[in-house]
Amino acid sequence: MLIVGEKISKVTAERSDLKGQITIKNNTNIEKISKQDLYSAGGKKKGLSIDFSFACLYNDGDGKIEVTGSVFCIGKDAELKKMESGWKKDKKLKEEFNAPIFNKLMELGYMQAIPLASAVGLPAPIRFPRVSGKK
């Protein structure tokens, strides 16, 4: 399976008064998986569209960032059918697809959420590495 494209369809950010200790809860969800003909490498190929949502919630309502979009995958017919049927059956991805798909969805979500957080005065939704001096 190969991810060949992505589309961000909506981004929103809101902030109210942040008080005290700030807790941030990040959540990535797959909303829908459907068959879709994709155009890749100069030809039409059978593929899947994976619709997702990504949300960062600050202090249970003091702030929120939401990103929705889709990623597009191609692969062997059997692989695509296995992914789609697993989703239709119990709304979960098979184990072998979980890591690559969710890594891509989180990457897309965080790439949108970090500048939005800065724009509305919220802390970044992830911790950045810190350099410390000698002790």
SULTA-V686805 format. One record per residue. N is the residue number from 1. RES is the residue in one small letter. SS is DSSP state (helix for helix, strand for strand, loop for the rest). PHI is phi in whole degrees, 0 to 359 (NA if undefined). PSI is psi in radians with two decimals (none if undefined). Layout:
[[N,RES,SS,PHI,PSI] [N,RES,SS,PHI,PSI]]
This chain:
[[1,m,loop,NA,2.42] [2,l,strand,226,2.25] [3,i,strand,276,2.10] [4,v,strand,249,-0.09] [5,g,strand,184,2.95] [6,e,strand,209,2.80] [7,k,strand,214,2.20] [8,i,strand,265,2.18] [9,s,strand,254,-0.37] [10,k,strand,203,2.40] [11,v,strand,225,2.35] [12,t,strand,221,2.63] [13,a,strand,214,2.37] [14,e,strand,220,2.64] [15,r,strand,217,2.38] [16,s,loop,244,-2.74] [17,d,loop,286,2.15] [18,l,loop,268,2.21] [19,k,loop,230,2.48] [20,g,loop,66,-2.65] [21,q,loop,296,2.30] [22,i,loop,260,2.16] [23,t,loop,248,2.45] [24,i,strand,236,2.19] [25,k,strand,246,2.11] [26,n,strand,255,2.45] [27,n,strand,217,2.30] [28,t,strand,240,2.21] [29,n,strand,230,2.51] [30,i,strand,269,2.21] [31,e,strand,266,-0.63] [32,k,strand,198,2.51] [33,i,strand,235,2.22] [34,s,strand,217,2.68] [35,k,strand,293,2.51] [36,q,strand,203,2.34] [37,d,strand,286,2.27] [38,l,strand,241,2.62] [39,y,strand,252,1.96] [40,s,strand,218,2.45] [41,a,loop,54,0.70] [42,g,loop,80,0.13] [43,g,strand,215,2.96] [44,k,strand,270,2.29] [45,k,strand,227,2.61] [46,k,strand,287,2.42] [47,g,strand,205,-3.01] [48,l,strand,232,2.54] [49,s,strand,251,2.23] [50,i,strand,246,1.90] [51,d,strand,273,2.38] [52,f,strand,222,2.85] [53,s,strand,228,2.54] [54,f,strand,228,2.29] [55,a,strand,223,2.49] [56,c,strand,240,2.08] [57,l,strand,249,2.24] [58,y,strand,254,2.15] [59,n,loop,46,0.78] [60,d,loop,50,0.83] [61,g,loop,125,-0.11] [62,d,loop,283,-0.28] [63,g,strand,192,2.72] [64,k,strand,205,2.42] [65,i,strand,234,2.29] [66,e,strand,230,2.41] [67,v,strand,227,2.30] [68,t,strand,233,2.66] [69,g,strand,181,-2.86] [70,s,strand,217,2.61] [71,v,strand,240,2.66] [72,f,strand,239,2.28] [73,c,strand,237,2.55] [74,i,strand,235,2.85] [75,g,loop,174,-2.99] [76,k,loop,293,2.56] [77,d,helix,307,-0.78] [78,a,helix,298,-0.69] [79,e,helix,295,-0.79] [80,l,helix,294,-0.73] [81,k,helix,296,-0.68] [82,k,helix,296,-0.74] [83,m,helix,295,-0.82] [84,e,helix,293,-0.75] [85,s,helix,292,-0.65] [86,g,helix,298,-0.67] [87,w,helix,291,-0.80] [88,k,helix,296,-0.59] [89,k,helix,290,-0.94] [90,d,helix,224,0.31] [91,k,loop,57,0.62] [92,k,loop,224,2.65] [93,l,loop,275,2.60] [94,k,loop,294,2.64] [95,e,helix,308,-0.71] [96,e,helix,291,-0.29] [97,f,helix,261,-0.31] [98,n,helix,305,-1.01] [99,a,helix,299,-0.92] [100,p,helix,296,-0.66] [101,i,helix,291,-0.90] [102,f,helix,293,-0.57] [103,n,helix,299,-0.75] [104,k,helix,293,-0.74] [105,l,helix,296,-0.74] [106,m,helix,293,-0.68] [107,e,helix,302,-0.83] [108,l,helix,297,-0.76] [109,g,helix,298,-0.86] [110,y,helix,294,-0.62] [111,m,helix,297,-0.53] [112,q,helix,275,-0.69] [113,a,helix,289,-0.63] [114,i,helix,298,-0.90] [115,p,helix,292,-0.54] [116,l,helix,295,-0.74] [117,a,helix,302,-0.80] [118,s,helix,298,-0.72] [119,a,helix,296,-0.59] [120,v,helix,256,0.11] [121,g,loop,80,0.52] [122,l,loop,258,2.67] [123,p,loop,295,2.67] [124,a,loop,302,2.51] [125,p,loop,284,-0.05] [126,i,loop,227,2.76] [127,r,loop,277,2.33] [128,f,loop,270,2.66] [129,p,loop,297,2.58] [130,r,loop,239,2.49] [131,v,loop,261,2.31] [132,s,loop,241,2.62] [133,g,loop,281,3.09] [134,k,loop,294,2.58] [135,k,loop,262,none]]
